Structure formats: structure tokens, C-alpha cells
Amino acid sequence: MTTKKQTEVWLLGHSVPTITGAKLPSRGDVLRRFFYAHKEEKKTVQQSAAEAAKEVLDFWTRARIPTITETSVRRKITGLFDEWKILSKSKNNSGVTPAETQKTFQESLPDLLDIAHSDALTLMTIPEDKEFLLAQREKGRRGSMAGLDKKLKESVCRRESSLSRSRQQTPKGEEMVELESSSSESSSPANAANTSTSSSDAGVASPPKRLRTRGTKSVLSPDLVGALNRTGVSSRQALRIVAATASSLGHDPQELVLNPESIRQARAKYRSTLAKDIKETFSPLTPLTVHWDGKILPQDDGTRAERLAILVTGEGVEKLLGVPKLHSGNGDAAATAVFEALEDWGVQERKIGRPLVSLACRHHVHELVLEKAFSACLGSSSGPEITIFSRFKDYWSYINQSAINPPTNEDLPETLVSKRDDLIQGLKRLLQTKQPRDDYKELAELSILFLGGALPKTSIRSPGALHRARWMARIIYALKMILFREQLTGVVTPREMSALQRFSSFATEIYVLRWFESTVPSYAPANDLGFAKDILQYHDESIRKACFTTLSCHFWYLSEDLIGLSLFDSRLPVSDKQAIVHNVQAILYDEGAEEPTKRINLPSPQVPAATLPHIASPHTPPHSLPSYTTT
């Protein structure tokens, strides 16, 4: 049981479970209610402030006076509590100042806790309401609220019911004209000058204003919706833009079908129609190659999921079919997603029903070889960036870019000098075709300049990204540093420059041309075998060992299945193609021809004498060889 002594609060008296009276709550009333919740009911400061704020707002609502938000009211109450708390810390002090401060605070407790809206007197149109608020703000809070007018209550209920029905009948996305403040639609139940009951005919609620009629003219044409989609503006931003444009052209926006929801629906319909039209009109007359690749991407909900990009290419055709989300990362899920995408676009008649030929990415294998060559020349590093290239990039602004100095014959290996003219011609042929990326073109141009060749227009780009994951940056940076080596004294040590020279020589002699050709599947068998032979014959032992070890783990195109692709290589002599066919036919009649495909194992001693016909086996597809069959 709680005693009076326990409920007593310093400077305030006893706490109370509820605020009573016919006046708007004072500072003391609110604090006493706050302390009851805080001390007696053991609630937190915020919970206690919320309970007190709710009761205070109820008084002001009955007085029909516009107020600040509930959050602001709670903030006022907690501020009042903080003020009391600071004073309580000095209650035992006997000085003059604490006593005066306590007295001032205690004298302010009967004053009104003013939570009126800053424009309350402007929003209120009934004079009695204004007078009541002004009277409550005076010392002693003159005046009081009368009893509830039943007729007024019924009128307000009818008005709110009518307003609710009107809102339900309003079409989605339409906005209603703002109604007048509730204080201007009915008279106040409070009368500052008279405590008697208000007259029965006071405060008749005014009917709500007529709702705005819905527009009927549509301006959202496919071209306009397409422009909104391409610019990426939101539906609400689009509403403002279209409405302002229509108004400037002399149209009444209220007559138009304009709201965020109608714009959103129009944009969704446009995208759906456009996607359907693209699918229906996609009917290529050329053979297509299907490509797919998976990647784990973030989702809208913050999680990550694996998605599969699926596209088809052909002569003059390149189309992204979709990027579906995979429920699993295994091959079955990927195969199902690919087939469903092909079926959805109508470019697949039936499932093949037999194993597919796996064509490994040669760019990836060549990147691994280049990484080993770079590490053999300049050493390995665990950092994300390459320090020597960072120094060059920082020094770039001090370099005279017109003073290019290619290596001389004495600077280059003899094998590279003997091949230089052929390499320059091959690289220039590459420049005559369109390259998919600017750095591909830059690599070919820098290689020509390194070999001493001439270009119609010489312009060296400033160093770009040099992250270790960007493998091509290694060659591009190394070639640029060699071309400007005489200006890099003090930036690069002689040992580092010598290593860059070794790396650049290997890249231009052995690597660059084969890398550009690595995307052609029919070239892959001959290129892989030729690449392996060139590496084994290379004069630099450390580069030779590192690169061949890596390449020997990726002889995919020297497998028994894929050597048949070389029959479509226009560079391969017909005699070699006939030999491949002859070997296949000879082995087909031998016992054991049905043995499963074996992984190619080509030790380095066997590479110099190896040829494509010798690697051919019964697993080499014979169905594509009739034009070379011999009797």
C-alpha cells in the first residue's frame, strides 16, 4: 500500500493518477501526472511522458484548440522534468541563488503548459475560442471549460461519418481539396467569459467541400512514358514534371488523368508491352550461340543471390534473354534456366538430349599465363595494387608524352627482332577491325610502338586503373614505362626497368597476338599447341618454366573432343586436316575405340614433336569431316 508520504514529490506535492479540472492543464498538473507514472507505476521517462501527453492533448482537443504534435508535447514534458531534476540536485543548498530559483519554479507551476500550435490564433475563427486560449495563458488561467454540448457532438459525428464515406468513394490516387480547420466548422464548447452551458444552436458543423472531380484526358503516350523510364525519374517526380508542362502549354491539370498511381501503372504497362513486342519480333535467320555466366549479386532486401546472365549472339545479332535468379548453383539449375529462357524467346525447338561440348574461356587461361610471367620478372605481391605502376601513374604529369623512345635492336632479344615485322603486320591487321574495348586497341597500338612500328596518329593515353585484378593493365603499364624509360630516372630503379623490359619482350613476342586470337574456337587447338611450343623455346628460363607449368594444366582444346574444331581453322594446312581424318578413321576400326575420353597429358619433352593429327582419337567428332575423307 502506498502512503501519502511516498507519493509526495518535492516542490510538487502529491502525484496524481489522472489530470482533472475544467481548465487546460498547468505545468504542475502535468508534472504530478508524470511522476505518478514514473514513480508509482515504475515506468520509464519516455513512457511516463507519453501517458501525460495523451491526457494533456485530450484536454486541448475538447477545447478544440490546434496543438503541436504529440512528439513535441512529450518533448516539452521531458524538458519540464529535466528542469525539476536540475533543481532537485540543489535542494539541500542553503545559498540565496538556489532558493530564488526554486521559488521561481514553484511559482510557475500553476501556469499553463502551452502546447498550442504556433498559428493557433490564426487557425481558430471563433472569437470565444481565441478568448479562452488567451485567458488560459494569463496568470491564474482565467476561465474554464463548460460541459459537452450533445448536439455539437452529434453534429461532429455526422460530419466525420460523411467525410469518411466520401474518402472511401474517392478513386485511388485522387486528392481531395483540403477542408477547413475543425475550429472554423463548429463553435467552441468552451466559453472564457461564461461557465454556463453553450447555447444549443452554436457550433453547427458546416458540410465538407465538394471533392475535386476526376480528370478524364490521358496524356501518357508511349513516347512520354518511354522518356520517363529512360530518365529514371520516380512517379511522383514525373507527376510534377508532366503537370507543370501541361500547365505551361495551356492545359488544366485537373482535367488530366495525372496522379502517381496512374503514372506507375502506365509505365509498367509500357515496359510489359515493349518486352512482349521485342520477343515477338525477335526472329533471327542466322545460327545463334548461347552464352551464360553466373554471378552472385545483392538483392533489394539486402541478401545475395546467384543470377545467370543468358544471351545469344550470331552474325549481326546480340540479344540478352534474361538474368534469372537460380535456386541453386549447380549445373542442373543453370541448364534449366538457360533452356527456359530459350524456350520463352522461341529460339529453341527441343532439348538436345546429349552431352554438350564444353568450350573453356581462353582469355582466362591466357590471363593466368601472363600473371606467372609477371611474377617471374617482378616478383609476387600480396597487395591489391602494384607499387611500381603507382609511382609511374603519380609521375605521369611530368612526362613529355611526345618524346617516345622505343627499344633498339640491342635492347630486344634476337628472337623478337627476327619476328618483329610479322608481329607489327599482324597487330596492324587487328587495328583494322573494331575492337570491343578501348584498352584492347590501346594494347595493340602500344605493342606496335614498342616494336618500333609507326602509327598514323600517335597518342598515348594517361595511365588508367591499375588494380591487380585488371591483368591487361600489367602489359599496358609496362609498355608505356619502357617507351618513356629515359624520363623515369629516379622513379624506377635500373633493376625494375630491366624486369619491365623482360616482361614486355615476352608479352609482345609470345603473348599479345595469341591473346587477340584466343576468342576464336577453331583457332584454339592450333594456338594452344603453338603457344606451348613457343613458351618452351623461349630464351628466358624463369619465364619459360612458370608459364608452361600453368599452361599445361589447361590444355582443354588439345583434348580428344575439341581437336575437331581445328578442321574449321582456315590457317591449318589441308594435309593436316586429312591426317586428322585418317587417324580418326584408323582408330575407329581398332578395338577399344569406345574407351572414355582421357584428359590430355602433354609433358614438355613431347611438345616440340607433337602435332594435331597425333593427338586426334576416336573421340574426335567425325561427323563434320566428310569433305576431307580419303579412300
C-alpha positions in Angstrom: 0.0 0.0 0.0 1.3 3.4 -1.0 1.2 6.1 1.7 0.8 9.8 1.2 4.4 10.3 2.2 5.6 8.0 -0.6 3.5 9.8 -3.2 4.8 13.2 -2.3 7.2 14.9 -4.8 9.5 17.7 -3.9 8.1 21.1 -4.8 5.0 19.5 -6.4 3.1 17.8 -3.6 1.4 14.5 -4.2 1.4 12.8 -7.6 -1.9 12.1 -9.2 -3.1 9.2 -11.3 -5.1 11.4 -13.7 -5.4 15.1 -14.5 -8.7 16.6 -13.5 -10.4 20.0 -13.7 -12.1 22.3 -16.2 -9.1 24.3 -17.2 -6.3 23.4 -19.6 -3.5 21.5 -17.6 -0.9 23.5 -15.8 2.8 22.8 -15.6 2.2 21.4 -12.1 -0.7 19.2 -13.2 1.4 17.7 -15.9 4.4 17.0 -13.7 2.3 15.4 -10.9 0.7 13.1 -13.5 4.1 12.4 -14.9 5.6 11.5 -11.5 2.7 9.1 -10.8 3.5 7.1 -13.9 7.3 7.3 -13.3 7.4 6.7 -9.5 4.3 4.7 -8.7 3.9 2.7 -11.9 7.7 2.3 -12.4 7.6 3.4 -16.0 10.4 5.0 -17.9 10.7 8.7 -18.5 9.6 8.4 -22.1 6.6 6.1 -21.2 5.6 8.5 -18.4 5.8 11.5 -20.7 3.7 9.7 -23.3 0.9 9.0 -20.8 0.9 12.5 -19.5 1.0 13.9 -23.1 -2.0 11.8 -24.0 -4.1 13.2 -21.2 -3.0 16.8 -21.9 -3.9 16.5 -25.6 -7.3 15.2 -24.6 -8.0 18.5 -22.7 -6.8 20.6 -25.7 -8.9 18.5 -28.1 -12.0 19.1 -26.1 -11.3 22.8 -26.1 -10.9 22.5 -29.9 -7.6 24.4 -30.0 -5.0 23.4 -32.6 -1.9 21.9 -30.9 1.6 20.8 -31.7 2.3 17.2 -32.4 2.3 14.5 -29.7 6.1 14.1 -30.1 6.6 17.7 -29.4 4.3 17.6 -26.4 6.3 14.7 -25.0 9.5 16.7 -25.5 8.0 19.6 -23.6 7.1 17.3 -20.7 10.6 15.7 -20.5 12.1 19.1 -20.7 10.0 20.2 -17.7 11.1 17.0 -15.8 14.8 17.8 -16.6 14.2 21.3 -15.2 12.8 19.9 -12.0 15.7 17.3 -11.8 18.3 20.0 -12.0 16.7 21.9 -9.2 16.4 18.8 -7.0 20.2 18.5 -7.0 20.5 21.8 -5.2 17.6 21.4 -2.8 19.9 21.0 0.2 21.9 24.1 -0.7 21.4 27.0 1.7 22.5 29.7 -0.7 20.4 32.6 -1.9 20.5 31.7 -5.6 19.2 28.1 -5.3 16.4 29.3 -3.1 15.3 32.0 -5.6 15.4 29.5 -8.5 13.3 27.1 -6.6 10.8 29.8 -5.7 10.6 30.9 -9.3 10.0 27.4 -10.5 7.3 26.8 -7.8 5.5 30.0 -8.7 5.4 28.9 -12.4 3.7 25.5 -11.6 0.1 26.9 -11.8 0.9 28.5 -15.2 -0.4 26.9 -18.4 1.7 24.2 -20.1 1.2 25.8 -23.5 1.1 23.3 -26.3 -0.9 25.4 -28.8 0.1 25.5 -32.4 2.2 28.5 -33.4 -0.6 29.7 -35.7 -3.4 28.6 -33.4 -5.0 32.1 -33.2 -4.9 32.3 -37.0 -6.4 28.9 -37.5 -9.2 29.5 -35.0 -12.1 31.5 -36.4 -14.5 31.5 -33.5 -13.8 34.5 -31.2 -14.8 32.7 -28.0 -12.1 30.0 -28.7 -9.5 32.7 -29.1 -10.5 34.5 -25.9 -10.5 31.2 -24.0 -6.9 30.5 -25.1 -5.7 34.0 -24.3 -7.4 33.8 -20.9 -5.7 30.5 -20.1 -2.3 32.0 -20.9 -2.8 34.6 -18.2 -1.7 34.1 -14.6 -4.2 32.0 -12.8 -5.6 30.7 -16.1 -8.8 32.7 -16.1 -11.9 30.9 -17.4 -12.9 27.2 -17.6 -14.4 24.7 -20.0 -18.2 24.0 -19.9 -19.9 20.6 -20.2 -20.1 18.8 -23.5 -22.7 20.0 -25.9 -24.6 16.9 -27.0 -25.9 18.5 -30.2 -22.4 19.6 -31.1 -21.1 16.1 -30.5 -23.8 14.6 -32.8 -23.1 17.2 -35.4 -19.4 16.4 -35.4 -20.0 12.7 -35.6 -22.3 13.2 -38.6 -19.7 15.3 -40.3 -16.9 12.8 -39.7 -19.1 9.9 -40.9 -19.9 11.8 -44.1 -16.3 12.7 -44.6 -15.3 9.0 -44.1 -17.8 7.9 -46.7 -16.5 10.5 -49.2 -13.0 9.3 -48.8 -14.0 5.7 -49.5 -15.6 6.8 -52.7 -12.6 8.8 -53.8 -10.7 6.9 -56.6 -7.2 5.7 -55.7 -4.6 8.3 -56.4 -7.0 11.3 -56.3 -6.5 14.0 -53.8 -9.3 15.8 -52.0 -9.5 19.5 -51.5 -8.3 20.3 -48.0 -11.1 21.0 -45.6 -11.1 24.0 -43.4 -9.8 23.7 -39.8 -12.2 21.9 -37.5 -12.3 25.0 -35.3 -13.9 27.0 -38.1 -16.6 24.5 -38.8 -18.2 24.4 -35.3 -18.4 26.6 -32.3 -16.2 26.0 -29.3 -17.7 24.2 -26.3 -15.6 26.5 -24.1 -16.5 30.0 -23.3 -13.9 32.1 -21.5 -16.4 34.6 -20.2 -19.2 32.3 -19.1 -19.1 29.0 -17.3 -22.7 28.1 -18.3 -23.6 25.6 -21.0 -23.2 26.8 -24.5 -26.3 27.6 -26.5 -27.9 24.7 -28.4 -27.7 26.4 -31.8 -24.0 27.1 -31.5 -21.4 25.1 -33.4 -23.4 23.6 -36.2 -20.9 21.8 -38.4 -20.5 23.0 -41.9 -20.7 20.4 -44.7 -17.5 19.3 -46.4 -16.5 21.0 -49.5 -17.2 19.2 -52.8 -14.4 16.8 -53.9 -12.5 17.6 -57.0 -13.8 15.7 -60.0 -11.5 13.2 -61.6 -9.7 14.1 -64.8 -10.6 12.2 -68.0 -8.0 13.2 -70.5 -4.9 10.9 -70.7 -1.6 12.5 -71.7 0.6 9.5 -71.0 1.5 8.4 -74.5 4.1 5.6 -75.1 6.7 8.1 -76.2 6.2 10.1 -73.0 6.2 7.1 -70.8 9.3 5.8 -72.5 11.1 9.1 -71.9 10.2 9.0 -68.2 11.6 5.4 -68.0 14.8 6.3 -69.7 15.4 9.3 -67.5 14.8 7.3 -64.3 12.5 9.8 -62.5 10.1 8.5 -59.9 6.4 8.5 -60.4 5.9 11.4 -58.1 8.7 13.4 -59.8 7.1 12.6 -63.1 3.7 13.9 -61.9 5.2 17.3 -61.1 7.0 17.5 -64.4 4.0 16.5 -66.5 1.6 18.7 -64.6 3.9 21.7 -64.9 4.5 21.0 -68.6 0.7 20.7 -69.3 0.0 23.9 -67.4 2.7 25.8 -69.4 1.1 24.6 -72.6 -2.3 26.0 -71.6 -4.0 22.8 -70.3 -5.8 22.5 -67.0 -4.0 19.7 -65.0 -7.3 19.0 -63.1 -8.8 17.8 -66.4 -6.0 15.3 -67.0 -5.5 11.8 -65.6 -2.5 12.6 -63.5 -1.5 11.0 -60.2 1.4 8.9 -59.1 -0.6 5.6 -59.3 -1.8 6.2 -62.9 1.8 7.1 -64.0 3.2 4.0 -62.3 0.6 1.8 -64.0 1.3 3.4 -67.4 5.0 2.8 -67.0 4.5 -0.8 -66.0 2.2 -1.4 -69.0 4.6 0.3 -71.3 7.5 -1.9 -70.2 5.4 -5.1 -70.4 4.2 -4.2 -73.9 7.7 -3.3 -75.1 9.1 -6.6 -73.7 6.3 -8.5 -75.4 6.9 -6.8 -78.8 10.7 -7.4 -78.6 10.1 -11.1 -78.0 7.6 -11.4 -80.8 9.7 -9.6 -83.4 12.9 -11.4 -82.4 13.3 -14.0 -85.2 16.9 -14.1 -86.4 17.7 -16.0 -89.6 21.3 -16.8 -88.6 22.7 -19.6 -86.3 23.0 -18.4 -82.7 25.5 -19.2 -80.0 24.2 -19.3 -76.4 26.3 -17.7 -73.7 25.7 -17.8 -70.0 27.6 -16.8 -66.9 26.7 -16.7 -63.2 27.4 -14.1 -60.6 26.3 -13.6 -57.0 24.5 -10.2 -56.8 22.9 -8.2 -53.9 19.1 -8.2 -53.8 16.7 -5.4 -52.8 16.2 -7.0 -49.3 19.9 -6.9 -48.6 20.5 -10.6 -49.2 22.6 -12.0 -52.0 21.5 -14.5 -54.7 23.1 -16.1 -57.7 21.9 -14.9 -61.1 22.6 -16.2 -64.5 23.1 -13.8 -67.4 21.9 -15.5 -70.7 22.4 -14.1 -74.1 22.7 -15.2 -77.7 24.9 -14.0 -80.4 25.2 -14.5 -84.1 26.0 -12.7 -87.3 24.6 -9.2 -86.7 22.7 -10.4 -83.6 23.4 -9.9 -79.9 20.5 -10.2 -77.5 20.2 -10.5 -73.7 17.5 -13.0 -73.0 17.3 -12.6 -69.2 19.1 -12.7 -65.9 17.1 -15.2 -63.9 17.8 -16.0 -60.2 19.0 -19.5 -59.5 17.7 -21.5 -56.6 20.9 -23.5 -56.7 24.4 -23.0 -58.1 24.7 -26.5 -59.7 24.8 -27.3 -63.4 21.2 -28.7 -63.5 19.8 -25.4 -62.3 21.8 -23.4 -64.8 20.8 -25.7 -67.6 17.2 -25.5 -66.7 17.3 -21.7 -66.6 19.1 -21.5 -70.0 16.6 -23.8 -71.6 13.6 -21.9 -70.1 15.0 -18.6 -71.4 15.5 -20.1 -74.9 12.0 -21.6 -74.9 10.5 -18.3 -73.7 12.1 -16.4 -76.6 11.1 -19.1 -79.1 14.7 -19.9 -80.2 14.8 -23.5 -79.0 12.8 -26.3 -80.5 13.7 -29.1 -78.2 16.3 -30.2 -75.7 19.4 -31.7 -77.3 19.3 -34.8 -75.1 23.1 -35.5 -75.2 26.2 -34.1 -73.5 27.3 -30.7 -74.7 30.8 -29.7 -75.7 32.5 -27.6 -73.0 34.4 -24.7 -74.5 36.7 -23.2 -71.8 37.3 -19.5 -71.8 40.8 -19.0 -73.4 41.0 -15.4 -72.2 41.0 -16.7 -68.6 43.8 -19.2 -69.3 45.9 -16.6 -71.0 45.5 -14.3 -68.0 46.9 -17.0 -65.8 49.9 -17.4 -68.0 50.6 -13.7 -68.1 50.3 -13.5 -64.3 53.0 -16.1 -64.0 55.3 -14.2 -66.4 54.8 -11.0 -64.5 55.6 -12.7 -61.2 58.7 -14.3 -62.7 60.0 -10.9 -63.8 59.0 -8.5 -60.9 58.1 -10.9 -58.1 54.8 -11.6 -56.4 52.9 -9.2 -54.2 50.0 -9.7 -51.8 48.8 -6.1 -52.1 45.9 -5.1 -54.4 48.0 -2.5 -56.3 51.4 -2.7 -57.9 53.8 -0.2 -56.4 56.0 0.4 -59.4 52.9 1.2 -61.5 51.5 3.5 -58.8 54.8 5.6 -58.9 54.5 5.9 -62.7 50.9 7.0 -62.5 51.8 9.7 -60.0 54.7 10.9 -62.1 52.7 11.0 -65.4 52.0 14.7 -65.4 55.8 15.4 -65.5 56.4 13.2 -68.6 56.8 14.7 -72.1 54.4 12.5 -73.9 55.7 13.4 -77.4 59.2 12.1 -76.6 58.6 8.4 -77.2 61.7 6.2 -77.2 61.2 2.6 -78.5 63.8 -0.1 -77.6 66.6 -0.6 -80.1 67.6 -3.9 -81.6 70.3 -4.2 -78.9 67.6 -3.9 -76.2 65.4 -6.7 -77.6 66.0 -10.5 -77.8 67.2 -11.8 -81.1 64.1 -14.0 -81.5 61.9 -10.9 -81.1 63.9 -8.9 -83.6 63.6 -11.7 -86.2 59.8 -11.8 -85.7 59.3 -8.0 -85.4 58.0 -7.2 -88.9 55.5 -10.1 -88.9 54.2 -9.1 -85.4 53.8 -5.5 -86.5 51.8 -6.5 -89.6 49.6 -8.8 -87.5 48.9 -6.1 -85.0 48.0 -3.6 -87.7 45.6 -6.0 -89.2 43.9 -6.2 -85.8 43.5 -2.4 -85.7 41.6 -2.5 -89.0 38.8 -4.3 -87.2 36.7 -2.8 -84.5 37.8 -3.8 -81.0 35.2 -4.3 -78.3 37.0 -2.2 -75.8 39.4 0.8 -75.9 42.1 -1.0 -73.8 42.2 -3.7 -76.5 43.0 -1.1 -79.1 45.5 0.6 -76.8 47.3 -2.7 -76.2 47.7 -3.3 -79.9 49.0 0.3 -80.5 51.5 0.2 -77.7 52.8 -3.1 -78.9 53.4 -1.7 -82.3 55.2 1.3 -80.8 57.3 -0.9 -78.6 58.4 -3.0 -81.7 59.4 0.2 -83.5 56.4 0.4 -85.8 54.7 3.6 -86.9 51.1 4.6 -86.4 49.1 7.2 -88.4 48.3 9.0 -85.2 50.4 8.6 -82.1 48.5 9.5 -78.9 49.3 7.7 -75.6 46.5 7.8 -73.0 47.2 8.6 -69.4 47.6 5.6 -67.1 44.2 4.1 -66.0 43.1 1.6 -63.4 46.0 -0.5 -62.1 44.3 -2.9 -59.7 45.9 -6.3 -59.6 42.7 -7.9 -60.9 43.0 -5.9 -64.2 45.5 -8.2 -65.9 45.8 -6.1 -69.1 47.0 -3.1 -67.1 50.2 -5.0 -66.5 51.1 -5.0 -70.2 49.9 -1.5 -70.9 51.7 0.0 -67.9 54.9 -1.9 -68.7 54.9 -0.9 -72.4 54.3 2.8 -71.5 57.1 2.8 -69.0 59.5 1.3 -71.5 58.6 3.9 -74.1 59.3 6.7 -71.6 62.1 4.9 -69.7 64.6 7.8 -70.2 62.3 10.2 -68.4 61.8 7.9 -65.4 65.3 8.2 -63.8 64.8 8.3 -60.1 61.2 7.0 -60.4 62.1 3.4 -61.4 65.3 1.7 -60.5 67.6 0.1 -63.2 66.7 -3.4 -61.8 63.0 -2.7 -62.1 63.4 -1.3 -65.6 65.3 -4.4 -66.6 62.4 -6.6 -65.3 59.9 -4.5 -67.2 61.9 -4.9 -70.4 61.9 -8.7 -69.9 58.2 -8.8 -69.3 57.4 -6.5 -72.3 59.5 -8.6 -74.6 57.7 -11.8 -73.6 54.3 -10.1 -74.0 54.9 -8.7 -77.4 56.8 -11.8 -78.8 54.7 -14.6 -77.5 51.5 -13.4 -75.8 49.7 -10.4 -77.4 48.8 -11.8 -80.9 47.7 -15.2 -79.5 45.6 -13.5 -76.8 43.7 -11.5 -79.5 43.1 -14.8 -81.4 42.1 -16.7 -78.3 38.4 -15.9 -78.7 38.1 -17.9 -82.0 37.3 -21.6 -81.1 38.5 -23.0 -84.4 41.9 -21.4 -83.8 42.2 -22.7 -80.2 43.7 -26.2 -80.8 46.5 -24.9 -83.1 47.0 -21.8 -80.9 47.3 -23.8 -77.7 49.8 -26.2 -79.2 51.7 -23.4 -80.9 51.6 -21.3 -77.6 53.1 -24.3 -75.7 55.9 -24.7 -78.3 56.7 -21.0 -78.3 56.9 -20.9 -74.5 59.2 -24.0 -74.4 61.5 -22.4 -77.0 61.6 -19.0 -75.2 65.1 -18.0 -74.1 64.2 -16.7 -70.6 64.3 -19.8 -68.4 62.4 -18.4 -65.4 59.5 -17.2 -67.6 59.6 -20.4 -69.6 59.2 -22.7 -66.6 56.5 -20.6 -64.8 54.3 -20.1 -67.9 54.5 -23.7 -69.3 53.6 -25.2 -65.9 50.5 -23.1 -65.8 49.5 -23.7 -69.5 50.0 -27.4 -69.2 47.1 -27.5 -66.6 44.7 -26.0 -69.2 45.2 -28.0 -72.4 41.4 -28.1 -72.8 41.5 -27.6 -76.6 44.1 -30.3 -77.1 41.6 -32.8 -75.8 40.3 -35.6 -77.9 36.8 -34.0 -78.1 37.9 -30.5 -79.2 40.7 -31.0 -81.7 37.9 -31.5 -84.3 37.4 -27.7 -84.1 40.7 -27.3 -85.9 39.1 -28.7 -89.1 37.4 -25.3 -89.4 40.7 -23.4 -89.0 41.4 -21.7 -92.3 45.1 -21.4 -91.4 45.6 -25.2 -90.9 47.0 -26.9 -94.0 44.7 -29.3 -95.7 47.3 -32.1 -95.3 47.0 -31.8 -91.5 43.2 -31.9 -91.7 43.4 -35.0 -93.9 45.8 -36.6 -91.4 43.4 -35.9 -88.6 40.6 -37.6 -90.5 42.8 -40.6 -91.4 43.9 -41.1 -87.8 40.3 -41.0 -86.6 39.1 -43.5 -89.2 42.0 -45.8 -88.5 41.4 -45.9 -84.8 37.6 -46.3 -85.2 38.2 -49.8 -86.5 40.5 -50.7 -83.7 39.4 -52.4 -80.5 39.0 -50.2 -77.6 37.6 -47.3 -79.7 34.8 -46.9 -77.1 37.1 -46.0 -74.3 36.1 -42.9 -72.5 37.8 -39.6 -73.2 41.1 -39.1 -71.4 42.5 -35.9 -70.1 45.4 -34.8 -72.3 48.7 -35.1 -70.6 51.4 -33.5 -72.8 54.8 -33.5 -71.0 57.2 -30.8 -72.1 59.6 -33.3 -73.8 56.8 -34.3 -76.1 55.6 -30.9 -77.1 58.2 -29.9 -79.8 57.3 -33.0 -81.8 53.5 -33.0 -81.1 51.0 -32.3 -83.9 47.3 -32.1 -84.0 46.8 -35.3 -86.1 48.8 -37.2 -83.5 46.5 -36.0 -80.7 43.4 -37.0 -82.7 41.5 -40.0 -81.4 38.2 -41.8 -81.9 36.6 -39.2 -79.7 37.3 -36.5 -82.3 33.9 -35.8 -83.8 33.9 -37.5 -87.3 30.5 -36.2 -88.4 32.0 -32.9 -89.6 34.8 -34.4 -91.7 33.3 -35.8 -94.9 34.9 -33.3 -97.2 38.3 -34.5 -96.1 37.6 -38.2 -96.1 40.1 -40.3 -98.1 39.6 -43.8 -99.5 
